[in-house]
Amino acid sequence: MKLLYLGTAAAEGIPALFCQCECCKRARAMGPSAYRTRAGALLDGVIKLDFGPTPTSRSWTGA
């Protein structure tokens, strides 16, 4: 069994709420395609394990 972790850089996601660092500013300027949410994993290159959205990330899309 092979487990590949995906998106493990920032626990809170990017852009972080109220953060004004250059990375978060750039992500906001680029729009939803640049947003990064919670981490996930790929099991044996086939099965994607993903964590559900947070209330913050849901507000980005208006869902």
BELRA-V859557 format. One record per pair of residues at least 24 apart in sequence whose C-alpha atoms are under 8 Angstrom apart, sorted by the first residue. I is the first residue (numbers start at 0). J is the second residue. D is the distance in Angstrom with one decimal. If there is no record, write none. Layout:
# BELRA-V859557
{{I | J | D} {I | J | D}}
This chain:
# BELRA-V859557
{{0 | 42 | 7.2} {0 | 43 | 5.9} {1 | 42 | 5.9} {1 | 43 | 4.8} {1 | 44 | 7.6} {2 | 40 | 6.6} {2 | 41 | 5.8} {2 | 42 | 4.8} {2 | 43 | 6.2} {2 | 44 | 7.9} {3 | 40 | 5.5} {3 | 41 | 5.1} {3 | 42 | 6.5} {3 | 43 | 8.0} {3 | 44 | 7.9} {4 | 38 | 7.4} {4 | 39 | 6.1} {4 | 40 | 4.4} {4 | 41 | 6.5} {5 | 38 | 5.7} {5 | 39 | 5.1} {5 | 40 | 5.2} {5 | 41 | 7.3} {6 | 35 | 7.6} {6 | 36 | 7.8} {6 | 37 | 6.9} {6 | 38 | 4.6} {6 | 39 | 6.5} {7 | 37 | 7.8} {7 | 38 | 5.4} {7 | 39 | 7.9} {9 | 37 | 8.0} {10 | 37 | 6.6} {10 | 38 | 7.6} {11 | 36 | 7.4} {11 | 37 | 7.1} {12 | 36 | 4.6} {12 | 37 | 5.9} {16 | 55 | 7.7} {31 | 59 | 7.2} {31 | 60 | 7.6}}
